[in-house]
Amino acid sequence: PPPAGRAGWNARLRAIHVADCRLEQRDWPDGLAFSEIAALVGRVAADDAIVTLDAGTFAAPFYRKVAWKPGQWLMPSQSGAMGCGMPAAVAAALRFPGRQVICAMGDGGALMTGQELAVAQARGAAIKLLLSDNGSYGSIRIHQERAHPGAVSGTDLVNPDMALWCQAFGMPVLKVESRADFPALEAGLAAPGPFAAVVRTSLEAILPR
């Protein structure tokens, strides 16, 4: 039998977990908190969805804000290496063509291996891409801000127009600028075929200050 007090201990831990996973909406001047996108995925993903994550701060909410269901697969970068999200999504979509495959990646990772969209399109892999565009290597920027406030170096990105970039691969594209775009985002994730959403993501939302 379980030791005395185990039920109370479980309840206290559960309360901590639930509080940590609670999503608090806040408006940011430079875009959306990507945690809201992760929460949306948690609500609308298919029961057998495969979600692949590149490495970056945008990925953290998928661990903490989504109540994953049995039958859903979450495929992140175990080592924190950038660039794995898109190749993983291509492989998953080709291996399991009947399942919804959602790839979340940042703009930094997209500039590393995002061109594998060409393989997906050539092979008919219906990937749903969620591209977090905040113009920064966010994880590294956080360390810079913590250790050396105001001394930012080498973490700002000069991105192409990410929506046009996705369109160049023949992807239907949605620009997500505010919560008003969430219904269209849900529809794009549910529709058959490939789909890309470029999310104007807040950098301020992740910085220590």
Phi, psi and omega in degrees: 000152178295150180294158179300137179090355182298319182298318178294321178297315178300317182295321179293318178295320179297320179296320177297316181297314181298318179296321181291329183274352182293134180267122177254112181289136177212141179273135180240145185289340187248014176142195182265147168288128185292345176300330178290328177290318178299316179297322177298316177301318179300328181281324192247352182298145179296158183297338178243026182297149172246120181246118177255141183238135167279176180272138178155171182295332179298337184281333186305319180298336179291335176279327193251341186246000183242128174269092184293148182253154171303135183102337174272146180244134173246121184240091180262181174274114182294325185262358183080016181282128178287149174102358184274340190298312183290312176302323178296320179294319178299313181298317181295318182292326178285325181284325182233073187295343181270359184254150176289126179241119181246127178246123174251128179211157177271173180294326178297314178294324179298325179283350177268307186227010180299338181295350175294353169303330178299320177294316180301314180293321180294328183262000179074030180275118187274078182273140172258112184259128172248108187253114180274114185247099176237006175068029184204151163281089192299316183298316180291322179300321178300314179297320178297315182294325181287314187274326184220073183307130178085350180257077182267132183215124170072014182249352176280136180253143172253093188273151165289174172292106188294330177293316177295325179298315178294320179298328181297337176270001180085022181270136166296133189233140173237130171271124179256105184254336183204177179295339178297340180272357184296320177300320178293326177294315178300318180296319179295323178291329182274338184288153175290158177087177181288159182197140177231137174237122178260114187259122174287102190259139182284127170281323180302329184295338184252349185284147185301327184291000000 
